[in-house]
Amino acid sequence: MTLGERITRMDSWLLDQVCQPMADRLPERFAAFDAGMSCQFGSLLLSAVSIIAVFVLTGMNDFGNMIFNVLVWCLCVSFFIGLGRLRVLVKPGQANPLRHMLVSVRIISIPFALYVVYQALTSPPSFGTAVWFNAFSNIVFVVGLYLISCQPRPPRMRAKEDVWGRGFAPRPGGGF
């Protein structure tokens, strides 16, 4: 077994054994895709707070890095919009095509999230707050990707009302 196959197998295990049971326990009206998109939106907000915090902490002197960070954030916004447009592909009772489409993004995002957590642990105290916002943003991003990739629940079956199967009961007050 090659390294790539092992990584893909670990990704499948994480998706099937950890995230899918969490997605199955979500309330009936709140699909895993919706929870994942909420996580993606939260990741965008945390990332924006991180960028603003770094900009404020550096005294607004590092304009070049600020522009780079804002452009990366805009790229994340476009990814979020693209995921939102893929919502029509995820149908209840059918296989989720995003499971296979997002394999590489899921696999790449985990080492990045681990690196940012390491960065947050070793950062100077003056930048600690801003870097932790970025670390939480990456963690929430990974969780959102895995929730988006979960299989949707099959549609709920309604019990048919059998009009003729009910017992006859007279109306209160007599008469029909």
matplotlib code that plots the C-alpha trace (Angstrom):
import matplotlib.pyplot as plt

x = [0.0, 1.4, 1.5, -1.3, -3.5, -2.9, -3.7, -6.9, -7.9, -7.3, -9.5, -12.2, -12.0, -12.3, -15.2, -17.1, -16.3, -16.1, -18.0, -20.8, -22.1, -22.0, -23.9, -26.5, -27.1, -27.9, -31.5, -33.9, -34.3, -30.6, -28.7, -25.0, -24.4, -26.0, -23.9, -20.8, -21.6, -22.2, -18.8, -17.3, -19.0, -17.7, -14.2, -14.5, -15.5, -12.7, -10.2, -11.3, -11.0, -7.5, -6.5, -7.9, -6.2, -2.8, -3.2, -4.1, -1.3, 1.4, 0.3, -1.0, 2.6, 2.8, 0.5, 2.0, 1.2, -2.2, -3.0, -1.8, -3.9, -7.0, -6.5, -6.2, -9.4, -11.1, -10.0, -11.7, -14.9, -14.9, -14.5, -17.4, -19.6, -18.6, -19.5, -22.8, -23.5, -22.7, -25.6, -27.8, -25.6, -26.3, -29.6, -31.2, -31.1, -28.3, -24.5, -22.8, -20.6, -18.7, -17.2, -15.0, -14.7, -13.3, -10.9, -7.7, -9.0, -9.8, -6.4, -4.4, -6.4, -5.5, -1.7, -2.3, -4.6, -2.1, 0.7, -1.4, -2.1, 1.6, 2.1, -0.4, 1.3, 4.7, 3.8, 4.9, 2.3, 1.7, 0.3, -1.3, -4.9, -4.7, -2.9, -5.4, -8.3, -6.5, -6.0, -9.7, -10.6, -8.6, -10.0, -13.6, -12.8, -11.7, -14.8, -17.0, -15.3, -15.9, -19.5, -20.2, -18.7, -21.0, -23.8, -27.2, -29.9, -32.6, -35.9, -38.1, -41.1, -44.5, -46.9, -49.9, -53.2, -55.6, -59.0, -60.8, -58.6, -59.8, -62.4, -65.8, -66.3, -69.4, -68.9, -69.2, -72.7, -74.4, -75.2, -73.0]
y = [0.0, 3.4, 6.5, 8.1, 5.1, 5.2, 8.9, 8.4, 5.5, 7.6, 10.3, 7.8, 6.5, 10.0, 10.7, 7.4, 6.7, 10.2, 12.7, 10.7, 9.6, 13.3, 14.2, 11.5, 12.9, 16.4, 17.5, 16.4, 19.8, 20.7, 18.8, 18.1, 20.2, 23.2, 22.6, 22.4, 25.7, 27.3, 26.2, 27.5, 30.9, 30.9, 30.2, 33.2, 35.4, 34.1, 34.6, 38.2, 38.9, 37.4, 39.6, 42.7, 41.9, 41.4, 44.7, 46.5, 44.8, 45.8, 49.4, 49.3, 49.5, 46.2, 47.1, 44.6, 41.6, 43.0, 43.1, 39.5, 38.3, 40.1, 38.5, 35.1, 35.8, 36.8, 33.5, 31.8, 33.7, 32.6, 29.0, 29.5, 30.8, 27.9, 25.4, 27.1, 26.6, 22.9, 22.5, 21.3, 18.2, 16.9, 15.1, 13.2, 9.4, 9.6, 9.4, 12.8, 13.7, 16.2, 13.3, 12.5, 16.0, 17.4, 14.6, 16.6, 19.7, 17.7, 16.0, 19.2, 21.2, 19.0, 19.6, 23.3, 23.3, 21.4, 23.8, 26.9, 25.4, 24.8, 28.4, 29.6, 27.5, 29.0, 32.6, 35.5, 36.6, 39.9, 38.1, 35.2, 36.4, 37.0, 33.8, 31.8, 33.3, 32.0, 28.6, 28.3, 29.4, 26.6, 24.0, 25.1, 25.0, 21.4, 20.4, 22.2, 20.4, 17.0, 17.8, 19.0, 15.7, 13.5, 11.4, 13.1, 11.3, 9.6, 11.5, 10.8, 8.5, 9.8, 7.3, 7.2, 8.0, 5.2, 6.8, 3.5, 1.8, 4.1, 2.9, 4.6, 7.0, 9.1, 12.8, 14.5, 15.9, 13.2, 13.2, 12.7]
z = [0.0, -1.0, 1.1, -0.9, -0.4, 3.3, 3.5, 1.5, 3.7, 6.8, 5.3, 4.5, 8.1, 9.6, 7.3, 8.0, 11.6, 13.1, 11.0, 9.6, 13.0, 14.1, 10.9, 11.6, 15.1, 13.9, 14.2, 11.4, 9.8, 10.0, 7.3, 7.5, 4.4, 6.2, 9.3, 7.2, 5.4, 8.8, 9.8, 6.5, 7.2, 10.8, 9.4, 7.2, 10.1, 12.3, 9.5, 9.0, 12.7, 12.6, 9.7, 11.3, 14.7, 13.0, 11.2, 14.4, 16.4, 13.9, 14.0, 10.5, 9.1, 7.2, 4.3, 1.9, 4.1, 4.8, 1.1, 0.7, 3.6, 2.3, -1.1, 0.4, 2.4, -0.9, -2.3, 0.7, 0.1, -3.5, -2.3, 0.1, -2.7, -4.9, -2.2, -1.9, -5.5, -5.3, -2.9, -5.7, -6.2, -2.7, -2.7, 0.2, -0.4, -2.9, -2.7, -2.0, -5.0, -2.8, -0.9, -3.8, -5.2, -1.9, -1.1, -1.9, -0.1, 3.0, 3.0, 2.4, 5.0, 8.0, 7.9, 7.4, 10.4, 12.5, 11.4, 12.3, 15.8, 16.2, 15.2, 17.7, 20.5, 19.7, 18.8, 20.9, 23.5, 21.7, 18.6, 20.5, 20.2, 16.4, 15.7, 17.8, 15.8, 12.7, 14.3, 15.2, 11.7, 10.2, 12.6, 11.9, 8.2, 8.4, 10.4, 7.9, 5.0, 6.6, 7.4, 3.8, 2.6, 4.7, 3.2, 3.5, 5.4, 3.3, 3.2, 6.1, 5.4, 6.4, 7.8, 5.6, 7.2, 6.5, 6.6, 6.5, 9.0, 11.9, 14.2, 14.1, 17.0, 17.3, 17.5, 20.9, 21.3, 19.3, 15.6, 12.7]

ax = plt.figure().add_subplot(projection="3d")
ax.plot(x, y, z, "-o")
ax.set_aspect("equal")
plt.show()
